[in-house]
């Protein structure tokens, strides 16, 4: 094996140093730091590493000339008194402390100089410009990765390749050599660029997700997406993305996505550089959401307090007015229209009987007749993504919702803090905002807003809007009283609810802004007439 000098060793990756140490039979070389490993290699080679190989002929020639001069009887010049004094001092130091020249003493001396702020080693050679042993976490992680895979990767290389690498690296200056060593990627990072995955995004409740290669069923080939990547690229469920993958590490089960290259066939940087959601132009809702079904409460809400794609809806009323039950029936109607839920809706005893509120029923029929064909509802709720958030509800209600047509996307306990409830709602609303920005329609059902601070509750409703050049986000939430900014208020009457008279709408407290855009001029007039009759009754 060729003898390598210090400059070639310092320019070599740590994996190559391990391979050389293994060939030389150095014990425990994997536990040595880089500088100590180089010293051990040089000592095992026996050359000391002080002079490169190319200088050996010159040294030999000079030695021959000196011997020739000595044989010819030419005495060398007399050394000056200063040189003799310096030599004497050096010899005295060497004689008084020979163990200072041992590797252990040298290493301790170098460590002491580094602690005092010095960057060099005991031989006067410049140390690592980044502080030698004190590398940052990133460099330490790369060196650990190289150390872990170094023996396997470097074991198959030939000695000729190492010599060529050493000669090429020897031409670099000191800074270039150190930068090359610091930036050398571990083998895992080199291999991860070779594998690319393309699949459909499925987001989880915590904000992270998976790339499903065979949607919708999970498989062992699925790739994990971190929550940071989801936020940075504004990913939503259903997006088709592609990007390089790295293999799983020790504590991981699935491979991980390194970066997102394309989203739905468009470069990721172009998608994320689009207009902010808050800056997108919006308009009043013009496309009414058809609820359908035979439920009297749902029919009355649909025709007397209509709402459409992009509406901000508040279901209000005192305790035990039936706000959660009304929200559950709206969710069942939306799920049935979208084809994703149980047929029909949950009917309570006594609904649809002769005791139903006459004014509400008559108003609903007149509004439906007056709306005509020119203001028909959207074709069901097809293509609408429905999300549900339970904020500070009773644990029994969480179980009821789990068995219902729409499973909760997030839920917080009854005693959860206002901040925890707000965070759970914001996480789901943020996902729905990305859906709307992509051009699709989403609706978020929230039960309820009473546990939030007033500003946080208004922020939730403020996210709902009908985007002119994209999709829409509709938010329907329960609250004791309107929080402000609603386009539709569905007020419930506790007296009617407690006596079993449905639909239990408080028409005087209910209303829709710009209802004519949803049901036409004639429908808006019919709603006003029904409200007037309810007040006179």
C-alpha positions, 0 to 999 in steps of 0.5 A, spaced: 500 500 500 502 506 498 504 511 503 500 517 504 502 524 507 498 528 511 495 533 506 492 527 502 489 524 509 487 531 511 483 532 504 480 525 504 473 523 507 472 520 514 470 513 510 477 513 506 480 514 513 477 508 516 478 504 510 486 506 511 486 505 518 482 498 517 488 496 512 493 498 517 490 494 523 489 500 527 485 498 533 479 502 535 480 507 530 472 508 529 473 511 536 478 516 534 477 523 532 479 525 525 486 529 527 487 523 532 486 518 526 490 521 522 496 521 527 495 514 528 495 512 520 502 516 520 505 513 526 503 506 523 506 508 516 512 510 520 513 516 515 511 521 520 508 525 514 512 531 515 514 531 508 510 529 502 512 523 497 514 527 491 520 531 496 523 524 498 528 524 492 530 531 493 532 529 500 536 523 498 539 527 493 541 533 498 544 527 503 548 524 497 551 531 496 552 532 503 556 525 504 560 527 498 562 533 500 564 530 507 568 524 503 572 530 499 574 533 505 570 539 505 568 541 512 561 544 513 561 551 515 561 553 522 555 554 526 554 561 529 553 562 536 546 563 536 544 557 532 549 553 537 545 556 543 538 554 540 540 547 538 543 546 546 536 549 548 532 544 544 536 538 546 535 540 553 528 540 552 528 533 549 532 530 554 528 533 560 521 531 557 522 525 552 514 523 553 512 530 551 513 527 544 508 521 545 502 521 541 498 522 548 502 528 550 501 531 543 493 530 543 493 533 550 497 539 548 493 540 542 486 540 547 489 545 551 491 550 546 484 549 543 481 550 550 485 557 550 482 559 543 488 556 539 486 553 533 493 549 531 496 543 533 502 541 537 506 540 531 505 547 529 500 545 523 493 549 522 487 545 525 480 545 523 478 552 521 471 550 525 474 549 531 477 542 530 472 537 535 467 542 536 463 541 530 456 544 529 450 539 529 449 538 522 456 536 521 456 532 526 450 528 524 453 527 517 460 525 520 456 520 524 452 517 518 459 517 514 462 513 520 456 508 520 456 506 513 463 508 512 466 501 512 461 498 508 462 503 502 469 504 502 471 497 503 470 496 496 474 501 493 481 500 490 487 503 493 489 506 486 482 510 487 484 513 494 491 515 491 488 519 485 483 522 490 489 524 494 493 527 489 487 531 486 485 533 493 492 535 495 492 541 489 486 544 493 488 550 498 487 549 506 480 552 506 477 548 500 479 542 503 476 543 509 469 545 505 470 539 501 470 535 507 464 538 511 460 538 505 461 531 503 454 528 503 453 521 507 451 515 502 444 515 504 443 522 502 446 520 495 442 514 494 435 518 496 436 522 490 435 516 486 428 514 488 422 518 487 415 517 489 408 519 486 402 519 489 396 522 493 396 526 499 392 523 505 393 528 511 392 526 518 389 529 524 396 532 527 398 535 521 402 530 517 400 525 512 402 520 507 403 519 500 399 513 498 402 510 492 395 505 491 390 510 494 385 509 498 388 503 501 394 504 505 401 500 503 408 498 506 410 503 500 407 509 502 411 515 504 411 519 510 410 527 509 412 531 515 407 537 518 412 542 516 412 540 509 404 540 509 404 547 511 410 549 507 407 547 500 400 548 503 398 540 501 391 538 502 388 531 501 387 529 494 393 533 491 398 528 487 405 530 489 412 527 487 419 528 490 425 524 492 425 519 498 430 517 503 429 510 507 427 510 514 432 511 519 433 506 526 426 509 529 422 510 523 417 505 520 416 508 513 420 512 508 420 520 508 419 525 503 425 529 502 422 535 498 416 536 494 417 537 487 411 537 483 403 538 486 398 536 481 403 536 475 405 544 477 412 545 480 411 546 487 414 553 488 409 556 483 404 553 487 406 556 493 408 562 490 401 564 489 396 569 492 395 569 499 388 566 501 386 573 505 388 577 498 384 573 494 377 576 491 371 574 494 363 575 493 357 574 497 354 567 496 350 565 490 350 558 489 345 555 495 347 548 498 341 543 497 340 540 504 334 535 501 330 530 505 324 530 509 326 532 516 322 538 518 328 542 521 332 541 515 327 543 510 325 550 514 333 552 515 334 550 507 328 555 505 327 560 511 334 561 512 338 559 506 346 559 506 350 557 500 357 556 498 362 561 502 357 563 507 358 564 515 353 561 518 351 561 526 346 556 529 344 560 535 340 559 541 340 558 549 342 552 552 337 546 551 335 550 544 337 544 540 343 547 537 347 541 536 342 537 534 340 542 528 348 541 526 347 534 526 342 534 522 345 539 517 351 534 517 347 528 515 343 532 510 350 534 507 353 527 507 347 524 504 347 529 498 355 528 497 353 520 497 358 519 503 353 518 509 347 515 512 341 515 508 336 521 511 337 524 518 335 522 525 328 524 527 326 526 534 319 524 536 314 528 535 317 531 529 313 532 523 306 532 527 300 537 527 304 541 532 309 543 528 310 551 527 305 553 522 308 559 520 315 556 519 311 550 515 307 555 510 313 560 510 318 554 507 312 552 502 311 559 499 319 560 499 320 554 495 314 555 490 317 563 489 324 561 488 322 558 481 327 555 477 332 561 476 335 560 483 335 553 484 340 550 489 346 547 487 346 540 484 346 536 491 353 537 495 357 533 490 364 534 490 364 538 497 369 536 503 365 536 509 369 537 516 367 536 523 370 539 529 368 538 536 370 544 541 369 543 548 363 538 548 360 533 552 364 526 552 357 523 550 356 527 544 363 525 542 361 518 542 355 520 538 358 524 533 363 518 532 357 513 530 354 519 525 355 520 518 361 525 519 366 523 523 370 528 527 376 531 524 378 534 531 375 534 538 377 537 545 375 535 551 369 539 555 375 542 560 380 544 554 382 551 555 380 556 550 387 556 546 387 548 546 380 549 543 382 554 538 388 550 536 384 544 534 379 549 530 384 553 526 388 546 524 382 544 521 380 550 518 387 551 515 386 545 511 379 547 508 382 554 506 387 550 502 382 546 499 378 552 497 384 556 494 386 549 490 379 551 487 374 546 490 369 547 495 369 545 503 365 546 509 367 546 516 362 544 522 364 547 528 360 545 535 361 550 538 364 557 539 362 558 546 369 556 549 373 561 545 375 568 546 371 573 542 376 574 537 378 567 536 371 566 534 370 571 529 377 569 526 374 562 525 368 565 521 372 570 518 375 564 514 369 563 510 368 566 503 366 565 496 372 566 492 371 569 485 377 565 482 377 559 486 373 555 490 369 556 497 369 555 504 363 555 508 363 555 516 357 552 520 358 553 527 354 553 534 354 559 539 349 562 544 349 568 540 352 571 534 359 573 534 359 578 528 360 577 521 355 572 519 351 572 513 346 567 515 343 566 522 339 560 524 336 562 531 332 556 535 327 557 540 328 553 546 320 554 548 318 550 541 324 545 542 322 543 550 315 542 548 316 538 542 314 543 536 318 542 530 321 546 526 323 550 532 326 556 528 326 563 531 324 567 525 324 573 528 332 572 530 334 568 524 336 571 517 340 571 511 344 577 508 343 578 500 338 572 500 335 574 493 342 571 491 340 564 493 333 564 492 331 570 487 327 576 489 321 572 489 324 567 494 326 573 498 320 576 499 316 570 501 321 569 507 320 576 509 312 575 509 313 568 513 317 572 518 312 577 518 307 572 520 311 569 525 311 576 529 304 577 528 302 570 531 
